[in-house]
Amino acid sequence: MRMRLISALAVAVLTGCGSAGGASKGADAERPSEARTASARPFDMTVEGCFDRPFAMAFLPDGRLLVTEKPGVLKLWAPGGETIDVAGVPKVAFVNQGGLLDVALSPRFAQDHDIYLTYSEPRPKGSSLALARAQLVEADGAARLDGLRVIWRQGSDGSGGQFGGVIAFSPDGKYLFLTSGERQRKTPAQDPNQTLGKILRLYPDGTTPPFNPISGSGARSQIWSSGHRNPYGLAFAADGRLWETEMGPKGGDELNMILPGRNYGWPVVSNGDNYDGSPIPDHHPGDGFAAPKLSWNPSISPGGFIIYSGSLFPRWRGSGLIAALSGEALIRVTLDGDTAAKADRWDMGARIRDVAQGPQGTVWLLEDGKGARLLKLTPAR
């Protein structure tokens, strides 16, 4: 049932949804949020559904929505609130930030009906980030995944969170870009023989293009950029530039413009500090690393990220929209070529896990945790 949010009291008592503001907080929520300088909201919100610890969402061409829940459930939501479970989802290691993570549609979805999933895969010695492809099949009011196949593995069997696992296709649909977190192990982010702490460029079938920045085989040949910590946002702008958001340590969350072959510094440099308070050298000119275009200190804990291309919110067109977890906000940044600036911060009163652009240019948010709400944003009346 849809309900218009008209006051702070209404947010707290919405029927059928838990209070995401009281959601359990994992290691990606350890830090205090940045002091809020919230902008007045230029939008109205309606609650469109509720989910159990969701991570990501992807719209189908007909306006329905796929939503991943970290415990290992893929939901298919329809306008009006009807939701069904999609069968055939792989088993996940739901522990320490792991679980069922991103979902993305094939660039040729209208023809092949393929979807992509990332998840923490149970392994003999812990877990590892995996990327799988399957066909979404619907019949008789049910939905399932057929022919699911793992097309890439991180090779990081062991413990630790910070999987990353976010998918973005190049504008021409030729390449699949994948964020790969460093699993709270730090130094592998600088190791060219490991895919931890990297952004990778693959073909949509999981194979490796021949002209990535580092020559060689195996992990080296897949790396597009390195020195990343926990990248949860990845999106292409209309001009073809690739932008990424990632969580820093204690402070130092980043917005980066991603260039091939560049090293973004983690854990050698960061605009934040270690959790025990010990310093990490800041980015500075001449250190050999690519500095973030924007950073936040204290942290906002950036989750999902899109670059808005709709017309419903004309002032937002071309802007980046960031879902903030510990920041409990929707954050807008302006992008102009290779520069970025902070623009707006709307206090949402709950941890925001993901953001997506929906039909007719609407904006959709997923809260974090148990009883997380799916929110639809439309211009304020």
C-alpha positions as CSV (number, residue, x, y, z in Angstrom):
1,M,0.0,0.0,0.0
2,R,1.3,3.5,-0.9
3,M,1.4,6.1,1.8
4,R,2.5,9.7,1.4
5,L,5.1,10.8,3.9
6,I,3.7,14.0,5.5
7,S,5.6,14.4,8.7
8,A,8.4,12.9,10.8
9,L,5.7,11.1,12.8
10,A,4.4,9.5,9.7
11,V,7.8,8.2,8.9
12,A,8.0,6.4,12.2
13,V,4.6,4.7,12.0
14,L,4.2,3.5,8.4
15,T,2.3,0.3,8.3
16,G,4.1,-2.9,7.3
17,C,7.7,-1.5,7.5
18,G,10.2,-1.5,10.3
19,S,12.1,1.5,11.2
20,A,15.3,1.4,9.1
21,G,16.8,4.0,11.3
22,G,17.1,1.4,13.9
23,A,18.7,-1.2,11.6
24,S,21.6,-3.3,12.7
25,K,24.9,-1.6,11.8
26,G,27.7,-3.5,10.2
27,A,31.3,-2.6,9.7
28,D,30.3,-0.2,6.9
29,A,28.5,1.9,9.5
30,E,31.1,2.3,12.3
31,R,31.7,5.9,11.7
32,P,29.9,9.0,12.9
33,S,28.1,10.9,10.1
34,E,29.3,14.2,8.8
35,A,27.7,17.2,10.5
36,R,24.5,17.7,8.6
37,T,23.8,20.9,6.6
38,A,20.6,19.6,5.1
39,S,18.9,21.3,2.2
40,A,15.1,21.7,2.1
41,R,13.6,18.7,0.2
42,P,12.5,19.5,-3.3
43,F,10.6,16.2,-3.5
44,D,7.6,14.3,-2.1
45,M,8.0,10.7,-1.1
46,T,5.8,7.6,-1.2
47,V,6.5,4.2,0.3
48,E,6.2,1.6,-2.4
49,G,7.4,-1.6,-0.5
50,C,9.4,-3.1,2.3
51,F,12.4,-5.4,2.1
52,D,14.7,-7.4,4.4
53,R,18.3,-6.0,4.4
54,P,18.3,-5.0,0.7
55,F,21.4,-4.1,-1.2
56,A,20.6,-3.1,-4.7
57,M,17.8,-2.7,-7.3
58,A,17.4,-2.6,-11.0
59,F,14.4,-1.6,-13.1
60,L,13.0,-3.8,-15.8
61,P,11.9,-2.1,-19.1
62,D,8.2,-2.5,-18.1
63,G,8.7,-0.6,-14.8
64,R,9.0,-3.6,-12.5
65,L,11.9,-3.8,-10.1
66,L,14.4,-6.5,-9.1
67,V,15.7,-6.1,-5.6
68,T,18.4,-8.1,-3.9
69,E,18.2,-8.9,-0.2
70,K,21.5,-9.8,1.4
71,P,20.3,-13.0,3.1
72,G,20.1,-14.5,-0.4
73,V,16.7,-13.6,-1.8
74,L,16.0,-11.9,-5.1
75,K,12.6,-10.1,-5.2
76,L,10.6,-9.1,-8.3
77,W,8.4,-6.0,-7.3
78,A,5.5,-4.7,-9.4
79,P,3.9,-1.3,-9.2
80,G,1.2,-1.4,-6.6
81,G,3.4,-3.4,-4.3
82,E,3.0,-7.1,-5.4
83,T,6.3,-8.9,-4.8
84,I,7.4,-12.4,-5.6
85,D,10.6,-14.3,-4.9
86,V,12.7,-15.3,-7.9
87,A,13.7,-19.0,-7.7
88,G,17.2,-20.2,-8.6
89,V,19.3,-17.7,-6.7
90,P,22.7,-19.0,-5.8
91,K,23.6,-19.8,-2.2
92,V,25.4,-16.9,-0.5
93,A,27.7,-16.4,2.5
94,F,25.6,-14.0,4.5
95,V,28.2,-12.8,7.0
96,N,30.4,-9.7,7.6
97,Q,28.8,-7.4,5.0
98,G,28.5,-10.4,2.6
99,G,25.4,-11.8,1.0
100,L,23.5,-11.2,-2.2
101,L,24.8,-7.9,-3.5
102,D,24.3,-6.1,-6.9
103,V,21.9,-6.9,-9.7
104,A,22.1,-5.5,-13.2
105,L,20.4,-6.1,-16.5
106,S,22.2,-7.2,-19.6
107,P,22.6,-4.4,-22.1
108,R,20.7,-6.7,-24.5
109,F,18.0,-7.6,-21.9
110,A,15.2,-7.1,-24.4
111,Q,16.7,-9.9,-26.5
112,D,18.4,-12.2,-24.1
113,H,16.6,-11.6,-20.7
114,D,19.9,-12.0,-18.9
115,I,20.7,-10.5,-15.5
116,Y,23.9,-10.3,-13.6
117,L,24.3,-10.9,-9.8
118,T,27.2,-10.4,-7.5
119,Y,27.4,-12.1,-4.1
120,S,29.8,-13.5,-1.5
121,E,30.1,-17.1,-2.5
122,P,30.7,-19.7,0.2
123,R,34.1,-21.3,-0.4
124,P,36.0,-24.1,1.4
125,K,38.1,-21.5,3.2
126,G,35.6,-18.7,3.8
127,S,34.0,-16.6,1.0
128,S,34.9,-14.8,-2.2
129,L,33.2,-12.2,-4.4
130,A,31.5,-13.9,-7.4
131,L,29.8,-12.5,-10.5
132,A,27.1,-14.7,-12.1
133,R,24.9,-14.5,-15.2
134,A,21.5,-16.1,-15.6
135,Q,18.3,-15.8,-17.7
136,L,15.2,-14.4,-16.0
137,V,12.3,-16.6,-17.0
138,E,8.6,-15.9,-16.1
139,A,5.7,-18.2,-16.4
140,D,2.3,-18.7,-14.7
141,G,2.9,-15.9,-12.2
142,A,6.3,-17.2,-11.1
143,A,9.9,-16.2,-11.9
144,R,13.1,-18.1,-11.9
145,L,16.7,-17.9,-12.9
146,D,17.8,-20.4,-15.6
147,G,21.3,-21.4,-16.6
148,L,23.0,-19.5,-13.8
149,R,26.8,-19.6,-14.2
150,V,29.6,-18.0,-12.3
151,I,31.6,-16.0,-14.9
152,W,34.2,-14.4,-12.6
153,R,35.6,-15.0,-9.1
154,Q,37.7,-12.7,-7.1
155,G,40.0,-15.5,-5.8
156,S,39.9,-14.0,-2.3
157,D,38.8,-17.0,-0.3
158,G,38.9,-16.2,3.4
159,S,37.4,-13.8,5.9
160,G,36.6,-10.1,5.8
161,G,33.9,-7.8,4.5
162,Q,34.1,-4.9,2.0
163,F,33.3,-6.9,-1.1
164,G,32.4,-4.0,-3.4
165,G,30.6,-6.0,-6.1
166,V,29.0,-3.2,-8.1
167,I,28.4,-3.6,-11.8
168,A,28.3,-0.9,-14.5
169,F,28.2,-1.5,-18.3
170,S,30.0,0.9,-20.7
171,P,27.6,3.1,-22.6
172,D,28.1,1.0,-25.8
173,G,27.3,-2.2,-23.8
174,K,30.6,-3.7,-24.9
175,Y,32.3,-3.9,-21.5
176,L,31.3,-4.8,-17.9
177,F,33.0,-2.8,-15.2
178,L,33.1,-4.4,-11.7
179,T,34.2,-3.0,-8.4
180,S,36.1,-5.4,-6.2
181,G,36.7,-4.5,-2.5
182,E,39.9,-5.2,-0.6
183,R,38.1,-7.5,2.0
184,Q,39.5,-5.4,4.9
185,R,43.0,-6.7,4.1
186,K,44.4,-3.3,2.9
187,T,47.7,-4.2,1.1
188,P,46.2,-6.4,-1.7
189,A,44.7,-3.2,-3.1
190,Q,48.3,-2.3,-4.3
191,D,49.1,-5.8,-5.5
192,P,48.8,-6.1,-9.3
193,N,48.6,-9.9,-9.0
194,Q,45.3,-9.8,-7.0
195,T,41.9,-8.4,-8.0
196,L,41.2,-7.1,-4.4
197,G,40.8,-3.4,-4.2
198,K,40.4,-2.9,-7.9
199,I,38.0,-1.9,-10.6
200,L,38.0,-4.4,-13.4
201,R,37.0,-4.3,-17.0
202,L,35.6,-7.5,-18.5
203,Y,33.5,-8.6,-21.4
204,P,29.9,-9.3,-20.5
205,D,30.6,-13.0,-20.7
206,G,33.3,-12.6,-18.0
207,T,36.3,-13.0,-20.2
208,T,39.1,-10.5,-20.3
209,P,39.5,-7.8,-23.1
210,P,43.0,-7.8,-24.7
211,F,43.7,-4.1,-24.2
212,N,43.4,-3.4,-20.4
213,P,46.1,-1.2,-18.9
214,I,48.3,-3.9,-17.4
215,S,49.7,-6.5,-19.7
216,G,50.0,-10.1,-18.6
217,S,47.5,-12.8,-17.7
218,G,45.1,-13.6,-14.8
219,A,44.3,-10.8,-12.4
220,R,46.8,-8.3,-13.9
221,S,45.0,-8.4,-17.3
222,Q,41.6,-7.6,-15.8
223,I,42.6,-4.5,-13.8
224,W,41.3,-1.1,-14.9
225,S,42.3,0.8,-11.8
226,S,43.7,0.0,-8.4
227,G,44.1,1.3,-4.9
228,H,40.5,1.1,-3.9
229,R,39.0,0.3,-0.5
230,N,35.3,-0.5,-0.6
231,P,33.7,0.8,-3.8
232,Y,29.9,0.8,-3.6
233,G,29.1,3.2,-6.4
234,L,30.0,3.1,-10.1
235,A,28.3,5.0,-13.0
236,F,29.0,6.5,-16.4
237,A,28.2,10.1,-17.2
238,A,26.7,11.2,-20.5
239,D,30.2,12.3,-21.7
240,G,31.5,8.8,-21.1
241,R,33.5,9.5,-18.0
242,L,33.4,6.8,-15.3
243,W,32.7,8.0,-11.7
244,E,33.0,5.9,-8.5
245,T,32.2,6.3,-4.8
246,E,34.0,4.4,-2.1
247,M,34.1,4.2,1.7
248,G,37.2,5.5,3.3
249,P,38.4,4.3,6.8
250,K,37.6,6.8,9.6
251,G,36.7,9.6,7.3
252,G,38.0,10.1,3.8
253,D,35.0,8.7,1.8
254,E,35.7,9.5,-1.8
255,L,34.2,10.4,-5.2
256,N,36.7,9.5,-7.9
257,M,36.8,9.9,-11.6
258,I,38.2,6.6,-12.8
259,L,40.9,6.6,-15.5
260,P,42.5,3.5,-16.9
261,G,45.7,2.4,-15.2
262,R,45.5,4.9,-12.4
263,N,46.2,4.1,-8.7
264,Y,43.8,5.7,-6.2
265,G,46.1,5.2,-3.2
266,W,44.5,2.9,-0.7
267,P,46.0,2.0,1.8
268,V,49.1,4.1,1.3
269,V,47.3,7.4,1.2
270,S,43.8,8.4,2.3
271,N,42.0,11.6,3.5
272,G,40.9,9.6,6.5
273,D,42.6,7.9,9.4
274,N,42.7,4.3,10.7
275,Y,40.0,3.3,13.1
276,D,42.4,3.3,16.0
277,G,43.1,7.0,15.3
278,S,46.6,6.4,13.8
279,P,47.1,8.7,10.8
280,I,47.3,7.8,7.2
281,P,49.2,10.2,4.9
282,D,46.7,12.5,3.0
283,H,46.6,12.7,-0.8
284,H,49.0,15.4,-2.0
285,P,50.2,16.5,-5.4
286,G,53.2,14.5,-6.7
287,D,52.6,11.4,-4.5
288,G,51.9,9.3,-7.6
289,F,48.3,8.6,-6.7
290,A,45.0,9.9,-8.2
291,A,43.3,12.1,-5.6
292,P,39.6,12.0,-5.1
293,K,37.6,14.8,-6.8
294,L,35.6,15.1,-3.5
295,S,36.0,13.6,-0.1
296,W,34.0,13.6,3.2
297,N,35.4,13.8,6.7
298,P,33.7,12.8,8.9
299,S,32.2,10.0,6.9
300,I,28.9,9.7,5.0
301,S,29.4,5.9,4.2
302,P,28.4,6.1,0.5
303,G,26.3,3.3,-0.8
304,G,24.7,3.3,-4.2
305,F,25.4,6.0,-6.8
306,I,23.7,7.1,-10.1
307,I,24.2,10.0,-12.5
308,Y,20.7,11.4,-13.1
309,S,19.6,11.7,-16.7
310,G,15.9,12.4,-16.4
311,S,13.8,15.5,-16.9
312,L,11.5,15.2,-13.9
313,F,14.1,17.0,-11.8
314,P,15.7,19.3,-14.3
315,R,18.2,20.8,-11.8
316,W,19.6,17.4,-11.1
317,R,20.2,16.4,-14.7
318,G,23.9,15.4,-15.1
319,S,24.4,15.4,-11.3
320,G,25.5,12.4,-9.2
321,L,23.2,11.2,-6.5
322,I,24.7,9.3,-3.6
323,A,22.9,7.1,-1.1
324,A,24.5,7.7,2.3
325,L,24.4,5.0,5.0
326,S,25.9,6.5,8.2
327,G,25.1,10.0,6.7
328,E,21.4,9.0,6.6
329,A,21.0,11.2,3.5
330,L,20.6,11.5,-0.2
331,I,23.5,13.6,-1.5
332,R,23.8,15.5,-4.8
333,V,27.1,16.4,-6.4
334,T,27.4,18.4,-9.6
335,L,29.7,17.0,-12.3
336,D,31.2,19.2,-15.0
337,G,33.7,17.5,-17.2
338,D,36.4,16.2,-14.9
339,T,35.4,18.4,-11.9
340,A,32.9,17.8,-9.2
341,A,31.3,19.9,-6.4
342,K,29.1,19.3,-3.4
343,A,25.6,20.7,-4.0
344,D,22.8,19.3,-1.8
345,R,22.3,17.0,1.2
346,W,18.8,15.9,2.1
347,D,18.4,14.4,5.5
348,M,16.4,11.2,5.2
349,G,16.4,10.1,8.8
350,A,17.4,6.6,7.9
351,R,20.4,4.8,6.4
352,I,20.0,4.9,2.6
353,R,21.5,1.8,0.9
354,D,20.8,2.4,-2.8
355,V,19.5,4.9,-5.3
356,A,18.1,4.3,-8.8
357,Q,16.4,6.3,-11.6
358,G,13.0,4.9,-12.5
359,P,10.4,5.4,-15.2
360,Q,9.7,9.0,-16.3
361,G,12.7,10.2,-14.4
362,T,11.5,9.4,-10.9
363,V,14.2,8.7,-8.3
364,W,13.9,5.6,-6.0
365,L,15.7,4.9,-2.7
366,L,16.2,1.8,-0.7
367,E,16.7,2.1,3.0
368,D,19.1,-0.3,4.8
369,G,18.5,-3.1,7.3
370,K,15.4,-5.0,8.3
371,G,12.1,-3.6,7.3
372,A,13.8,-1.3,4.8
373,R,11.5,0.8,2.8
374,L,11.4,1.4,-0.9
375,L,10.8,5.1,-1.5
376,K,9.7,6.9,-4.7
377,L,10.7,10.6,-5.1
378,T,8.7,13.0,-7.2
379,P,8.9,16.8,-7.4
380,A,7.3,18.5,-4.4
381,R,3.8,19.8,-5.0
